[in-house]
Amino acid sequence: MILNCFRILCHIWWRLVTYCFQICCTQNYLIPSEKEVEILHRSQNFLVLNKGYDIVINSDDPKVKVSLQLQLRKLFPDLANPNLHHDFYFVHRLDYATSGVICIALHKKACSIATSAFRERKTQKYYLALVRGHVAHELLDINDSIGEDKYEIEGSHRMCTESNPNCTSPRSAHTRLLVLQRGIYALYPATKVLLRPITGRRHQLRVHCANMGHTIVGDYTYSNRKDTLPYRTFLHSFRLVLPNPIESLDVQTLDPFPNDDDCSKWMVVETVNPLDYNVFKKLDLQDEL
């Protein structure tokens, strides 16, 4: 009897904590339609932005009222090209849930050159993430091939690694991971990591993290629809290096997951690698050194 009462009280306490946490996040964070687009770089060739989380790049669905395309059309009507299906030259993409650095070419030549750089893997992309659990090894090379989950092709477009029996048409995928900090997220162990995707498969970073047992915090899809408490998926495009003959770019944002962020509930216990220039060197491939 006493044990049952204790369990009920614990359940009520946890529901109350969850409710208060969600209210806190609602009050401190704007919905996507209200977020401002941060301009990181603008020239005659490129526009580099800090994309908000939970915003699609573009869409043909008339029901979609918030997209990066629509935000740009409102902010830069003079840059919209009526001859393009989606108004702008988007030379690469970020997932709906992912925030951070994204590059838009401002004319056809810049688009062609930048697209080629991505296709030929001449770019360097670095992402910050909070993942569940404490990652034991400081530096990891993840080389699990990725394909489509045959049961999710028409649904969430969930991907999976080749070891999954539902995986179809797997392609090689390579990610490098560096541990920055270990700590606590909302009372549970978590690790801040810097990720460098060497290849560019759909959902690659999310799949690789989930497959190694360290799902990205807030990733509803790859937590088997269980991680619903966080106000966002904690994955951010932190830095983009885009070498090209007309204007080489090297752009990064501030760290969106600081230790003193009230709503993120991220508390650092141990710093393994400070977020400085040396961390990028550690993620460089040996043939680039």
C-alpha positions in Angstrom: 0.0 0.0 0.0 2.7 2.5 1.1 4.8 1.4 -2.0 1.9 2.0 -4.3 1.3 5.5 -2.8 5.0 6.3 -3.3 4.9 5.3 -6.9 1.8 7.4 -7.5 3.5 10.4 -5.9 6.6 9.9 -8.0 4.5 9.8 -11.1 2.6 13.0 -10.2 5.9 14.7 -9.4 7.4 13.7 -12.8 4.3 14.9 -14.7 4.5 18.2 -12.8 8.2 18.6 -13.7 7.5 17.8 -17.3 4.7 20.4 -17.5 6.7 23.1 -15.9 9.6 22.4 -18.2 7.4 22.6 -21.3 5.9 25.9 -20.0 9.4 27.3 -19.5 10.4 26.5 -23.0 7.2 27.9 -24.5 7.8 31.2 -22.7 11.5 31.5 -23.6 11.5 30.3 -27.2 9.7 31.7 -30.2 7.7 29.6 -32.6 9.3 29.1 -36.0 7.2 31.8 -37.8 8.4 34.4 -35.3 12.1 33.6 -35.4 14.4 36.1 -37.2 16.9 34.9 -39.8 20.4 35.7 -38.7 22.7 36.9 -41.6 26.2 35.5 -41.2 27.7 36.6 -44.5 26.4 38.5 -47.5 28.3 39.3 -50.8 27.6 39.6 -54.5 28.0 35.8 -54.7 26.6 34.2 -51.5 24.2 34.7 -48.7 25.0 32.6 -45.6 22.4 32.4 -42.9 21.8 30.8 -39.5 18.7 28.8 -40.1 16.3 28.3 -37.2 15.3 24.8 -35.9 12.0 23.2 -37.0 11.9 25.1 -40.3 11.8 23.4 -43.7 14.0 24.8 -46.5 11.2 24.9 -49.0 8.0 23.0 -49.9 5.4 22.6 -52.7 2.8 22.0 -50.0 0.5 25.0 -49.8 -0.3 24.1 -46.2 3.3 24.9 -45.2 3.2 28.5 -44.0 6.7 28.8 -42.6 9.9 27.9 -44.6 13.3 29.4 -45.1 12.3 30.2 -48.7 9.3 32.3 -47.5 11.4 34.0 -44.8 14.0 35.0 -47.5 11.3 36.2 -49.9 10.0 38.5 -47.2 13.5 39.7 -46.1 15.1 40.0 -49.5 12.4 40.4 -52.2 14.9 41.8 -54.6 17.0 38.6 -54.4 14.1 36.3 -55.3 14.4 34.9 -58.8 10.9 34.3 -60.4 12.5 31.9 -62.9 13.5 29.5 -60.1 10.9 27.0 -58.7 11.8 28.0 -55.1 13.0 31.6 -55.7 16.6 31.0 -54.5 19.7 28.9 -55.3 19.8 26.5 -52.3 23.1 24.7 -52.9 22.8 22.3 -50.0 20.1 21.4 -47.4 19.6 21.0 -43.7 16.9 18.8 -42.1 13.7 20.4 -40.8 14.9 20.0 -37.2 18.5 21.1 -37.7 19.5 24.7 -37.2 22.6 26.5 -38.3 24.8 27.5 -41.2 23.2 27.3 -44.6 24.5 28.8 -47.9 22.5 30.3 -50.7 24.1 31.2 -54.0 23.0 34.5 -55.5 23.6 33.8 -59.2 23.8 30.8 -61.5 27.6 30.7 -61.7 28.0 30.8 -57.9 25.4 28.0 -57.6 27.2 25.8 -60.1 30.6 26.2 -58.4 29.2 25.7 -54.9 27.1 22.7 -55.9 30.2 21.1 -57.5 32.2 21.7 -54.3 29.5 19.8 -52.2 29.2 17.0 -54.8 33.0 16.5 -55.0 33.3 16.6 -51.1 35.6 19.6 -51.1 33.6 21.3 -48.3 34.1 20.8 -44.6 31.0 20.8 -42.4 31.0 20.7 -38.7 27.9 20.1 -36.4 27.3 20.5 -32.7 25.0 18.1 -31.0 23.9 16.9 -27.5 23.6 13.1 -27.4 22.1 10.8 -24.8 24.5 9.1 -22.5 28.2 9.6 -22.0 30.3 8.8 -25.1 33.3 6.8 -23.8 35.9 7.4 -26.6 37.2 10.9 -27.3 37.4 10.5 -31.1 35.4 8.1 -33.2 35.3 7.2 -36.9 31.9 5.8 -37.8 31.7 3.9 -41.1 28.2 2.3 -41.1 26.5 2.3 -44.5 23.1 3.9 -44.6 20.0 3.1 -46.6 16.2 3.6 -46.5 14.0 1.7 -44.0 11.6 -0.1 -46.4 8.7 0.4 -43.9 9.2 4.2 -43.6 9.7 5.2 -47.3 6.2 6.7 -47.4 6.2 7.9 -43.8 9.0 9.7 -41.9 11.6 8.8 -44.5 13.5 7.2 -41.7 16.9 5.8 -42.7 18.8 3.0 -41.1 22.2 1.3 -41.2 23.0 -1.7 -43.3 22.9 -4.0 -40.2 19.1 -3.4 -40.0 17.2 -6.2 -41.9 14.8 -3.5 -43.2 17.6 -1.5 -44.9 17.3 -1.1 -48.6 20.0 0.2 -51.1 22.6 1.0 -48.5 25.4 3.4 -49.4 28.7 4.0 -47.7 28.7 6.7 -45.0 31.5 8.2 -42.9 31.2 10.4 -39.8 33.9 11.6 -37.5 32.9 12.4 -33.9 34.8 14.3 -31.2 33.7 14.6 -27.6 33.7 18.1 -26.3 32.0 17.8 -22.9 30.2 15.3 -20.7 27.4 16.3 -18.4 23.8 16.2 -17.6 20.7 17.1 -19.7 17.5 17.4 -17.6 18.8 15.0 -15.0 20.1 12.4 -17.5 23.7 11.8 -18.7 24.5 13.5 -22.0 27.5 14.4 -24.1 28.2 17.5 -26.3 30.0 16.4 -29.5 31.4 17.9 -32.6 30.5 16.0 -35.7 32.0 16.1 -39.2 30.1 14.2 -41.9 32.6 13.1 -44.6 29.8 11.8 -46.8 26.3 13.4 -47.1 23.6 10.7 -46.7 20.1 11.7 -45.6 19.9 11.9 -41.8 23.5 10.6 -41.6 24.5 12.2 -38.3 21.2 11.3 -36.6 21.4 7.7 -37.8 25.0 7.2 -36.9 24.5 8.6 -33.4 21.4 6.5 -32.8 23.1 3.4 -34.1 25.9 3.7 -31.6 23.5 4.0 -28.8 23.7 7.8 -28.3 20.6 9.2 -29.9 20.7 13.0 -30.4 18.6 14.7 -27.6 15.1 15.5 -28.8 15.3 13.3 -31.9 11.8 12.0 -32.0 12.2 9.9 -35.1 15.4 8.0 -34.1 14.4 7.6 -30.5 11.6 5.5 -31.7 9.2 8.4 -31.0 10.0 8.4 -27.3 12.1 11.5 -26.8 9.3 14.1 -26.7 10.3 16.3 -23.7 13.1 18.5 -25.2 11.9 21.7 -27.0 14.0 20.9 -30.1 16.4 18.4 -31.6 19.8 19.3 -30.4 21.7 19.3 -33.7 23.2 22.4 -35.2 25.3 23.2 -38.3 28.1 25.0 -36.6 30.7 25.8 -39.3 30.9 25.6 -43.1 34.1 25.8 -45.1 33.3 26.2 -48.8 36.4 26.6 -51.0 35.7 27.8 -54.5 37.4 30.0 -57.2 35.1 33.0 -57.0 34.8 33.4 -53.2 36.0 30.9 -50.6 33.8 30.9 -47.5 34.5 29.9 -43.9 31.5 30.8 -41.7 30.5 29.7 -38.2 27.9 30.6 -35.6 28.0 30.9 -31.9 27.5 27.8 -29.8 23.7 27.4 -29.5 24.0 24.9 -26.5 25.8 26.9 -23.8 26.1 25.6 -20.3 24.1 28.5 -18.9 21.0 28.0 -21.1 18.1 27.8 -18.7 15.7 26.0 -21.1 18.2 23.5 -22.6 18.8 22.1 -19.1 22.4 21.3 -20.1 24.9 21.2 -17.3 28.6 20.5 -17.9 30.4 18.1 -15.6 33.6 17.5 -17.6 35.3 19.4 -20.5 37.3 17.1 -22.7 38.0 19.5 -25.6 37.4 23.2 -25.4 35.5 24.5 -28.4 38.4 26.3 -30.1 40.3 26.0 -33.4 42.1 22.9 -32.3 38.9 20.8 -32.3 38.6 21.2 -36.1 42.1 20.0 -36.5 41.3 16.8 -34.6 38.4 16.1 -36.9 40.5 16.7 -40.1 41.2 13.6 -42.1 44.9 12.5 -42.2 45.1 13.1 -46.0 44.1 16.8 -45.4 46.8 17.5 -42.9 
